[in-house]
């Protein structure tokens, strides 16, 4: 059984990924930085108790997900699941009008994603934007792999219905 990596190497491996995950859920850099710091503080405190064979990436996502929920409860704020526009897509836009049209479509999509129930929204974002496996999503959301798959499926179904009905 392989030994656990040092906590410094865990930070090096996963900090950018966890920061991006938090960015998609929180409003503004200050909130993200506060939550990010709390995630790694909690992880540091619990790292010694983590089993040797534990899947560290999923464990960090679980801590981050719980911290986002806790952060918003403490501050009584609505969750913001805004996903940043892909820089390659923005740079490929040829005109300001095309950019505004794309931004409007993006905002409609984000509104539809925000309207999903929490489990479906989280499972969808973890699968489609963070490209996690269903097994990892199940670990993060404390559900079965089948429930993770069903939540992603239901989210996609609802989004398809929403956008087919809007056309």
LINKAVEN-V592406 format. One record per backbone hydrogen bond with DSSP energy under -0.5 kcal/mol. NH is the residue of the N-H (numbers start at 1). CO is the residue of the C=O. Records with the same first field share a line. If there is no record, write none. Layout:
NH->CO  CO
This chain:
10->6
11->7
12->8
13->9
14->10
15->11
18->14
19->15
20->16
21->17
22->18
23->19
24->20
25->22
26->22
28->26
32->28
33->29
34->30
35->31
36->32
37->33
38->34
39->35
40->36
41->37
42->38
43->39
44->40
45->41
46->42
47->43
48->44
49->46
50->46  47
54->51
56->54
59->55
60->56
61->57
62->58
63->59
64->60
65->61
66->62
67->63
68->64
69->65
70->66
71->67
72->68
73->69
74->70
75->71
76->72
77->72
80->25
81->79
90->86
91->87
92->88
93->89  90
99->95
100->96
101->97
102->98
103->99
104->100
105->101
106->102
107->103
108->104
109->105
110->106
111->107
112->108
113->109
114->110
115->111
116->113
121->117
122->118
123->119
124->120
125->121
126->122
127->123
128->124
129->125
130->125
132->126
137->133
138->134
139->135
140->136
141->137
142->138
143->138
148->144
149->145
150->146
151->147
152->148
153->149
154->150
155->151
156->152
157->153
158->154
159->155
160->156
161->157
162->158
163->159
164->160
165->161
166->162
167->163  164
